Amino acid sequence: MKKLSLNIYLPICIIVLTFILSLTFHWSIFHKDICGIHTWRQSQTQLNIRYFYREDANILNTRVAHFNGGKDNLYRYEFPLMQWSIAMTQKVFGEDIVVTRVSIFIIGLLTLIAHGLLIYSLFKNFLIAALSVWAFNFSPVFFYYTINPLPDNLALCTGMFYLYFAVKNYHKDTLLNHLLASFFLLLATLSKLPFVVFGIVSAVYFLQCWYADNFKIKKKLILKASFYPLLLLPAFFWYRWVMPSWEGNGILHGIFANDNSWPNIQRILYYHANIMFPKILMNPISIILLITAVFYFLFKKDFLKKKSIALSFGLIMVMVYFVLEINMIDTVHDYYMMPFLPFIYITLAYGTKKMLNAHKYMAVAILPIFLLMPYQNYSRNKDSWSLEKSGSNSNLFLHQDKLKNAVPKHEKVIVMNDNSQFVFFYKLDKEGYVFKDDYLPVEWVDDLVQNHGVKYMYSDSRKVDESEEMSKRIDSIIMQVGNLKVIKLKRPTL
């Protein structure tokens, strides 16, 4: 009994310390407005939240701040369960970035809990589960986004819970486990479509059961298997409804719609082999655990175990997704790689277990690996929330309040240039029409002023706002900070 208490006490301490360190290291970010790596996608998510909170609480109506290409600002992509939930939370606690960040952080903690449950279900070892939670928390990509608004966070969390219940069926096959597994697979798929590939784990499980019964068709097996396609129907209908509006989005066609030349593929693969996997998805020190895991997995024939086969197919399907979307992922979309995380950290947990089992003194050798993870994560993420990493006009961040207050709150505006389509409008708390690449014909400006009531323009393009034709349409320069001008427009003369 005493030994059992000690075996539980140490893992609990590790998990509690993990949560405390995560909270401590993120503390200064909770009150910080959106800034840093992938500010554009975070701004899009925050705009969704803003409109659910302020204007339209209908979860089917995901909105952003620009009206380009249509009469409304509806912008439906993933099912906005996370964005809507945060907006409803703001109805209680107020519209504040702190509410968003705390909500995302809680999702991150739930992800860690689900991961710990999954690892314990696989290895039946509290210490391995706790160490894996520690390692997962200090994955640079997870650590960065666990406080930043991206729907991928909820997809990863629910996908992890799906894997836990899917694996749990190998130990105790129940209707409840299958129902919960299919429910969490639905949430993961709704939150981010690529996570549907996790479902192969359950598909392999049912094939294994069918094979074990000499391919006899049993009603109970059919009943359990039917949960998954039935519960995935809402996701099917959602994406069937919204995908036609994704025209021009390269994610739909992946590698078949982009530059798939061999030199470009080589460039991307080189980056992922040298940066993405060892330094962003993992910490470099984790490679020791990875090599150990691969060695034991291959040479001890652990790949023959049923759970290993199912999870291996899960990893294979994630790799297929990566190949199909390689040009969209490129070297910039690190959060597109989140489906790899559960399988990477299952592998690292397996490597940890094999190292600890190899010799009773191996714990001394393995300790520095885990102690180095927070430091290597810090080295990677120390500038991740910086202005320099934001990829947008720095004046927008440095003079946000001035720029926002330069134009009356409810006036629609023209924005020039914003390649993201979201950052300017989020920071300025405005809505209107957005353009890029120094391209804005004056005829478009006339139409927006005359027919859409636009009176103001924010511009960092001298090619556009200092052109001879555009000068005739400018009433006055209200403000200029750095290279960013706030312009009052004239109504065109007929």
Number of C-alpha atoms within 10 A of each C-alpha: 6 6 8 8 9 11 14 14 13 14 19 16 12 18 22 14 13 23 17 12 16 21 16 11 12 16 12 9 18 17 14 12 16 25 23 20 24 23 22 23 18 22 26 23 23 25 23 25 27 25 20 27 22 12 9 13 17 11 14 15 18 24 23 27 27 23 17 13 8 8 7 12 17 16 18 20 17 20 25 22 16 25 27 23 18 25 26 17 16 21 13 9 11 13 18 13 19 18 19 24 24 17 19 23 23 13 21 24 19 17 26 25 19 22 27 25 22 24 28 20 19 20 15 12 15 20 23 22 30 28 22 27 27 25 24 29 27 26 24 25 24 24 23 23 21 26 25 32 27 22 23 24 26 26 29 26 23 26 30 30 26 30 26 24 25 30 25 21 19 15 10 10 14 12 16 12 19 23 20 18 27 27 20 25 29 29 26 29 28 26 28 24 19 21 25 22 21 25 23 19 23 24 16 19 21 17 13 16 14 16 11 10 11 9 11 11 10 10 9 10 14 12 12 18 19 14 17 21 14 13 17 19 11 16 23 16 10 16 17 10 11 14 14 9 11 13 9 9 12 15 18 16 13 20 20 13 15 14 13 14 9 9 10 13 17 12 12 18 17 13 15 18 11 12 15 21 19 16 21 23 25 27 26 18 17 21 17 15 22 20 14 18 21 16 14 16 18 11 9 10 10 14 16 11 9 14 19 16 17 23 24 17 18 25 22 17 22 23 17 13 18 21 16 17 22 22 21 22 19 18 16 13 14 18 19 18 20 20 27 20 20 22 19 17 23 22 21 27 27 24 25 26 20 18 21 16 12 11 9 9 11 14 14 10 10 15 10 11 18 17 13 16 23 23 13 19 23 17 12 17 17 11 13 19 20 13 19 14 14 19 16 21 18 15 16 19 19 13 15 15 13 13 23 19 11 14 22 10 12 10 13 23 27 26 24 26 23 20 15 18 23 23 28 27 24 22 19 21 18 21 22 23 21 24 17 14 12 16 12 19 11 17 12 10 22 19 14 19 21 16 9 13 14 22 21 26 25 23 22 22 20 13 14 20 23 12 12 10 13 18 15 14 20 19 14 13 13 14 16 15 14 13 12 21 20 23 24 20 23 18 18 14 7 4
